[in-house]
């Protein structure tokens, strides 16, 4: 008998009928003898509805009261799912964040978990109950309700699994696992049987919506095996776990990730002197704007050009800050470009395989795509290209690295 934490998102509990289907699934696991804790989100669209109500009442809602309001969505689904389970003969109890005592800091609307008191949960499991816990919420040291920010229910599930040393944390979504790339872009995208925490972190940071990046970070830190599954279709899903050092052959590339939410800023004619990067990027950081890819060209006549990328939504503000910097340091011109995108190849196999970058660049050259910027990490190579070529680039790379083919099991005879 194992302890499993299961998380169901908003679409999975979006109606009474769907909550009934979730109850049937949970009941099957309980019948197999597993101890089960279920974490649920609010019904699909409910949190947005509550935020709209708050915005009608106040232009800038008081964060403490906003948390009190938006935490109610999960209380509805925990109660309804507990009722559905009891109706099926499965003993179940609902808990909100404060009843479990998921202790957080006091950063309302984006709180972080500090500690989980698992005594009540252990008692409930020992008494034979399925425990249904409200995701996305906790309580600070003064008893104030807090919420964890968007995707917080994933984080709740992983944190509970870590605190209780669960055998597995299952995240149920509207997809049946993690794919080599977005199936809407590449018809031949293939579901991965397994992927490492590092690879999943890179995919999530590039905009993959399957899992929230905070939940993956948490799972990797506490080594909680994660499995992504479809809420209403049977299947093995994708296991997200530690790198298997005993695996005979790690695939070089796990997937192709991409992000359209990119914009590029270039400051031309910058004086080429020590500390110039700080003079440019310091004010950008002070404006709370995150910078991604950075390129400084080789200086000529004691001047250079400096380019970096930001989120597209930050472009107007970043360009305004950069223009002020340009005026101060005597740079020639500031240019902005919102029609770019980032494409990445991701895989822990890069550590032991040479030639990945050259293969990537050749694949893009073969379809006539020009690379504007390049950045690398130990398990990722990213390029900035024109946005209009994004889908062509993804398809070319997916094919070049053979991701549309099932991996060959090269077992030892």
Buried (B, 14 or more C-beta within 10 A) or exposed (E): EEBBBBBBBBBBBBEEEBBBBBBBBBBEBBEEEBBBBBBBBBBBEBBEEBBEEBEEEEEEBEBBBBBBBBBBBBBBBBBBBBBBBBEBEBBBBBBBBBBBBBBBBEBBBBBBBEEBEBEBBBEBBEEEBBBBBBBBBBBBEEEBBBBBBEBBBBBBBBBBBBBBEBBBBBBBBBBBBBBBBBEEBBEEBBBBEBBBBBBBBBBBBBBBEBBBBBBBBBBBEEEBBBBBBBBBEEEEBBBBBEBEEEEEEBBBBBBBBBBEEBBBBBBBBBEBEEEBEEBBBEBBEEEEBEBBBBBBBEBEEEBBBBBBBBBBEBBEBBBEBBBEBBEEBEBEEBEBBEEBBBBBBBBBBBEEEEEBBEBBBEBBEEBEBEBBBBBEEEBBBBBBBBBEBBBBBBBBBBBBBBBBEEEEEEEEE
